[in-house]
Amino acid sequence: MLDFILTSILWILALYGLFEIIKTIIHIRKYPKISFTGTSFVITVHNQENNIEYFLRLLIYQMLYYNLSIPEVIVVDLDSTDNTLDILRAFANDFNFITVLSLEEYTSLLAVNYS
């Protein structure tokens, strides 16, 4: 009986994996040439210590998986009081297309560009 249950569970997982592969192939066929060339993403964060690493890893994964060529991701920290800025700076050191700005840096950059 236990063998039957384990075999059934393995077959269900195998079928689920097969459906996910088919769904991915259909998605790639349907959207073969998504391009964001020349587009920069600006993301603002505040006290997102628990979520920002997952978000950035997901963004990087999707950029690689869907072959998106996003030249720049700008993350502006809005005076976080937790370790959000440290996590962001670590990502900026690892990935050269990520730029991290504090709120002061961002406002001074805006003041220079619009004056």
Backbone as CSV, one residue per row, in Angstrom:
resi,resn,N_x,N_y,N_z,CA_x,CA_y,CA_z,C_x,C_y,C_z
1,MET,0.816,-1.200,0.000,0.000,0.000,0.000,0.858,1.262,0.000
2,LEU,1.927,1.227,0.792,2.814,2.374,0.871,3.508,2.617,-0.473
3,ASP,3.876,1.532,-1.153,4.494,1.675,-2.471,3.543,2.330,-3.457
4,PHE,2.278,1.964,-3.404,1.281,2.555,-4.293,1.149,4.054,-4.047
5,ILE,1.138,4.467,-2.785,1.006,5.874,-2.432,2.234,6.660,-2.903
6,LEU,3.426,6.115,-2.659,4.646,6.795,-3.077,4.737,6.891,-4.601
7,THR,4.365,5.820,-5.277,4.375,5.835,-6.734,3.377,6.843,-7.271
8,SER,2.218,6.919,-6.668,1.205,7.894,-7.092,1.700,9.319,-6.897
9,ILE,2.323,9.585,-5.777,2.853,10.920,-5.512,3.933,11.278,-6.522
10,LEU,4.824,10.340,-6.815,5.882,10.609,-7.801,5.303,10.871,-9.186
11,TRP,4.267,10.131,-9.578,3.635,10.355,-10.882,2.955,11.720,-10.934
12,ILE,2.332,12.110,-9.851,1.672,13.418,-9.801,2.712,14.528,-9.936
13,LEU,3.833,14.399,-9.222,4.887,15.398,-9.326,5.506,15.426,-10.722
14,ALA,5.656,14.249,-11.326,6.209,14.197,-12.685,5.261,14.861,-13.677
15,LEU,3.981,14.615,-13.554,3.012,15.255,-14.447,2.970,16.761,-14.242
16,TYR,3.055,17.188,-12.992,3.088,18.626,-12.712,4.310,19.260,-13.364
17,GLY,5.476,18.621,-13.236,6.687,19.128,-13.864,6.562,19.178,-15.379
18,LEU,5.939,18.164,-15.966,5.735,18.141,-17.413,4.835,19.289,-17.850
19,PHE,3.772,19.533,-17.107,2.880,20.647,-17.426,3.605,21.990,-17.315
20,GLU,4.466,22.144,-16.316,5.221,23.386,-16.162,6.190,23.583,-17.322
21,ILE,6.821,22.518,-17.780,7.731,22.612,-18.921,6.964,23.004,-20.177
22,ILE,5.816,22.380,-20.404,4.999,22.704,-21.577,4.530,24.147,-21.512
23,LYS,4.105,24.598,-20.337,3.661,25.980,-20.165,4.795,26.957,-20.457
24,THR,6.008,26.651,-20.028,7.160,27.505,-20.287,7.490,27.554,-21.774
25,ILE,7.427,26.416,-22.446,7.702,26.375,-23.888,6.672,27.202,-24.640
26,ILE,5.410,27.085,-24.270,4.357,27.872,-24.923,4.592,29.358,-24.689
27,HIS,4.979,29.725,-23.477,5.227,31.130,-23.160,6.400,31.676,-23.978
28,ILE,7.461,30.889,-24.102,8.627,31.338,-24.869,8.267,31.472,-26.347
29,ARG,7.458,30.549,-26.851,7.028,30.633,-28.254,6.109,31.837,-28.489
30,LYS,5.286,32.141,-27.501,4.319,33.222,-27.653,4.983,34.592,-27.566
31,TYR,5.989,34.738,-26.710,6.672,36.023,-26.511,8.168,35.871,-26.781
32,PRO,8.565,35.663,-28.026,9.979,35.382,-28.289,10.885,36.598,-28.258
33,LYS,10.356,37.785,-28.509,11.233,38.941,-28.664,10.822,40.089,-27.764
34,ILE,10.789,39.845,-26.476,10.525,40.920,-25.529,11.812,41.713,-25.371
35,SER,11.738,43.012,-25.520,12.939,43.819,-25.434,12.651,45.110,-24.668
36,PHE,13.510,45.394,-23.728,13.421,46.629,-22.972,14.666,47.473,-23.180
37,THR,15.260,47.385,-24.332,16.494,48.097,-24.600,16.279,49.601,-24.421
38,GLY,17.143,50.202,-23.648,17.064,51.638,-23.435,16.162,52.035,-22.284
39,THR,15.564,51.078,-21.623,14.658,51.369,-20.524,15.383,51.147,-19.201
40,SER,15.290,52.104,-18.311,15.838,51.949,-16.970,14.684,51.775,-15.999
41,PHE,14.883,50.921,-15.022,13.883,50.733,-13.972,14.303,51.533,-12.757
42,VAL,13.377,52.285,-12.194,13.619,53.000,-10.955,12.698,52.408,-9.898
43,ILE,13.290,51.934,-8.826,12.543,51.268,-7.760,12.800,52.038,-6.470
44,THR,11.759,52.363,-5.741,11.929,53.011,-4.444,11.589,52.009,-3.354
45,VAL,12.380,52.015,-2.299,12.172,51.083,-1.193,12.290,51.818,0.136
46,HIS,11.592,51.299,1.120,11.681,51.825,2.485,11.461,50.673,3.455
47,ASN,12.473,50.368,4.251,12.415,49.296,5.250,11.927,47.975,4.656
48,GLN,12.611,47.527,3.628,12.258,46.267,2.964,13.351,45.219,3.149
49,GLU,13.931,45.190,4.308,15.025,44.268,4.610,14.630,42.813,4.346
50,ASN,13.410,42.446,4.666,12.972,41.058,4.516,12.592,40.697,3.089
51,ASN,12.316,41.683,2.228,11.792,41.399,0.895,12.710,41.786,-0.257
52,ILE,13.637,42.697,-0.047,14.370,43.281,-1.172,15.299,42.280,-1.840
53,GLU,15.912,41.404,-1.082,16.816,40.423,-1.695,16.041,39.483,-2.614
54,TYR,14.890,39.006,-2.149,14.054,38.132,-2.983,13.608,38.866,-4.250
55,PHE,13.206,40.121,-4.104,12.745,40.887,-5.256,13.855,41.066,-6.288
56,LEU,15.052,41.449,-5.841,16.152,41.661,-6.778,16.594,40.365,-7.433
57,ARG,16.628,39.276,-6.654,16.986,37.980,-7.250,15.945,37.553,-8.287
58,LEU,14.688,37.795,-8.010,13.636,37.475,-8.967,13.770,38.331,-10.225
59,LEU,14.073,39.601,-10.068,14.267,40.482,-11.214,15.451,40.025,-12.064
60,ILE,16.555,39.689,-11.419,17.738,39.224,-12.145,17.447,37.908,-12.847
61,TYR,16.745,36.996,-12.172,16.386,35.719,-12.787,15.529,35.942,-14.033
62,GLN,14.552,36.820,-13.939,13.694,37.065,-15.095,14.450,37.759,-16.215
63,MET,15.403,38.601,-15.872,16.218,39.233,-16.906,17.027,38.183,-17.655
64,LEU,17.561,37.205,-16.931,18.351,36.154,-17.569,17.468,35.146,-18.294
65,TYR,16.372,34.744,-17.667,15.511,33.698,-18.217,14.790,34.164,-19.473
66,TYR,14.300,35.391,-19.462,13.575,35.923,-20.612,14.468,36.755,-21.528
67,ASN,15.775,36.752,-21.239,16.756,37.448,-22.065,16.396,38.928,-22.228
68,LEU,16.025,39.566,-21.123,15.705,40.991,-21.144,16.995,41.787,-21.024
69,SER,17.159,42.754,-21.860,18.363,43.579,-21.794,18.005,44.930,-21.185
70,ILE,17.913,44.946,-19.883,17.636,46.176,-19.151,18.986,46.775,-18.769
71,PRO,19.329,47.939,-19.298,20.680,48.463,-19.081,20.937,48.952,-17.659
72,GLU,19.881,49.347,-16.948,20.112,49.943,-15.638,18.899,49.752,-14.737
73,VAL,19.169,49.373,-13.503,18.148,49.305,-12.460,18.605,50.251,-11.356
74,ILE,17.819,51.297,-11.123,18.144,52.287,-10.094,17.234,52.040,-8.905
75,VAL,17.841,51.806,-7.751,17.078,51.571,-6.531,17.334,52.744,-5.597
76,VAL,16.262,53.425,-5.220,16.359,54.581,-4.322,15.839,54.163,-2.959
77,ASP,16.699,54.277,-1.963,16.315,53.952,-0.594,15.766,55.202,0.071
78,LEU,14.550,55.124,0.576,13.877,56.279,1.183,14.104,56.307,2.690
79,ASP,15.351,56.477,3.087,15.747,56.578,4.499,15.280,55.392,5.328
80,SER,15.634,54.199,4.908,15.291,53.000,5.675,16.059,52.970,6.988
81,THR,15.419,52.459,8.010,16.066,52.362,9.318,16.572,50.954,9.599
82,ASP,16.336,50.023,8.691,16.844,48.664,8.858,18.046,48.455,7.931
83,ASN,18.363,47.235,7.586,19.545,46.933,6.778,19.272,46.927,5.275
84,THR,18.226,47.561,4.842,17.882,47.572,3.416,19.000,48.163,2.574
85,LEU,19.545,49.273,2.996,20.591,49.939,2.219,21.839,49.076,2.121
86,ASP,22.196,48.355,3.182,23.361,47.467,3.144,23.152,46.326,2.148
87,ILE,21.958,45.764,2.132,21.636,44.687,1.190,21.699,45.205,-0.236
88,LEU,21.159,46.389,-0.452,21.181,46.986,-1.786,22.607,47.254,-2.258
89,ARG,23.430,47.771,-1.377,24.820,48.053,-1.756,25.584,46.758,-2.065
90,ALA,25.273,45.679,-1.358,25.902,44.389,-1.666,25.511,43.920,-3.070
91,PHE,24.247,44.086,-3.429,23.812,43.732,-4.778,24.463,44.628,-5.819
92,ALA,24.612,45.906,-5.504,25.239,46.828,-6.448,26.702,46.465,-6.676
93,ASN,27.370,45.935,-5.650,28.753,45.490,-5.819,28.844,44.255,-6.703
94,ASP,27.831,43.380,-6.618,27.846,42.136,-7.386,27.373,42.310,-8.820
95,PHE,26.457,43.231,-9.061,25.869,43.404,-10.386,26.064,44.853,-10.822
96,ASN,26.779,45.052,-11.917,27.139,46.409,-12.323,25.988,47.198,-12.928
97,PHE,24.873,46.574,-13.246,23.739,47.315,-13.805,22.802,47.837,-12.720
98,ILE,23.066,47.522,-11.461,22.245,48.009,-10.347,22.943,49.212,-9.720
99,THR,22.219,50.315,-9.643,22.719,51.528,-9.009,21.859,51.810,-7.783
100,VAL,22.508,52.030,-6.661,21.792,52.297,-5.414,22.042,53.738,-5.009
101,LEU,20.961,54.439,-4.723,21.048,55.830,-4.284,20.275,55.994,-2.985
102,SER,20.832,56.766,-2.084,20.059,57.133,-0.895,19.135,58.275,-1.292
103,LEU,18.233,58.624,-0.427,17.291,59.697,-0.728,18.023,61.014,-0.958
104,GLU,19.058,61.288,-0.162,19.823,62.526,-0.324,20.535,62.563,-1.677
105,GLU,21.139,61.432,-2.067,21.828,61.374,-3.361,20.849,61.569,-4.512
106,TYR,19.681,60.967,-4.377,18.678,61.071,-5.437,18.157,62.504,-5.570
107,THR,17.859,63.153,-4.453,17.345,64.526,-4.533,18.418,65.488,-5.034
108,SER,19.674,65.265,-4.647,20.735,66.141,-5.164,20.956,65.895,-6.654
109,LEU,20.797,64.665,-7.097,20.908,64.360,-8.519,19.782,65.020,-9.309
110,LEU,18.578,65.008,-8.761,17.452,65.671,-9.405,17.655,67.186,-9.444
111,ALA,18.171,67.732,-8.365,18.392,69.183,-8.314,19.423,69.618,-9.357
112,VAL,20.439,68.821,-9.577,21.466,69.154,-10.562,20.891,69.041,-11.975
113,ASN,20.091,68.025,-12.228,19.550,67.804,-13.574,18.457,68.811,-13.942
114,TYR,17.735,69.320,-12.981,16.612,70.213,-13.296,16.913,71.677,-13.008
115,SER,18.141,72.001,-12.652,18.443,73.416,-12.395,19.104,74.058,-13.603
